[in-house]
Amino acid sequence: METIKCLIAGSGPAGYTAAIYAARANMQPVLYEGVLRGGQLTTTTEIENFPGYPDGINGHELMEDLRIQAQRFGTEFRTGVVVESQLDKAPFRLTLDDGKEVLAETVIIATGATARYLGLESESEFRGRGVSACATCDGFFYRGKDVAVVGGGDTACEEAIYLSALCRKVYMIVRRDVFRASKVMQDRVLNTPNIEVLWEHQTKEVLGDESGVTGVRLVHKSGEEKTIDILGFFLAIGHHPNSEPFQPWIEVNSDGYIVTKGKTSETNIPGIFAAGDVQDPRYRQAVTAAGSGCMAAMDAERFLSLQCGL
């Protein structure tokens, strides 16, 4: 059976950055690119907050730039998804979606987190054209416009408050008649003049045309329907960390995010490291994911130098 010195699972900013550092350190990284080559950023049109691109860059282009850079230093890219793991001892055994098994001396988990969507066909149609799961990433494009945020928890409140400083009007679409958010976040929302909370409403359909989102059709608990005119539709109903293949070996929190030690990328298992959104429930930004990918590669290099005489 093949033994890989450094196996990287996932191909977003964290995975590609880990590959750049690992390849330059002569760790001969093999990167399995997962379900979506380049990760969620490939579905984003314009990125304006990644350092080094003053005029912004298309999400797909950014990921290709990172991939080419990792390839330049000798990273081997493979198509595949890790679906199962046995991490009780090194070398670690990983099973791919095609049934193949490989061994790895170190593993960097960079499988990301998947934003939760409502599951509407119209929502999928306009994803990246007005439908977004990240206000921090895309809010700037709606400066002075009317937008809506779906959700009633702390994240939804934070997104709405952030957007309220940019947008003319922010609607909050809340399924219940109360927030799930903390009291302090509720107070901030309710005291922000340009945020309007639509209680006991659910989204029936996202409306739009060739230019993108133009509105949303809502249904009240009573059955009454209404349409509001908006240009941005933001989901804030949570993320799902893609950590299942590495459980129950790896310690995760109550939401499934991998727990790392202190300010390192180290997990509870020596030789297994985590980077990016799979271990970051707070920031979820491309630049922070890239930084944690750098950390994971450096931690893995140090581990190999101590354990394997690299």
Secondary structure, 3 states (H helix, E strand, C coil): CCEEEEEEECCCHHHHHHHHHHHHCCCCEEEECCCCCCCHHHHCCEECCCCCCCCCEEHHHHHHHHHHHHHHCCCEEECCCEEEEECCCCCEEEEECCCCEEEEEEEEECCCEEECCCCCHHHHHCECCCEECCHHHHHHHHCCCEEEEECCCHHHHHHHHHHHCCCCEEEEECCCCCCCCCHHHHHHHHCCCCEEEECCEEEEEEEEECCEEEEEEEEECCCCEEEEECCEEEECCCEEECCHHHCCCCCECCCCCECCCCCCCECCCCCEEECHHHHCCCCCCHHHHHHHHHHHHHHHHHHHHHHCCC
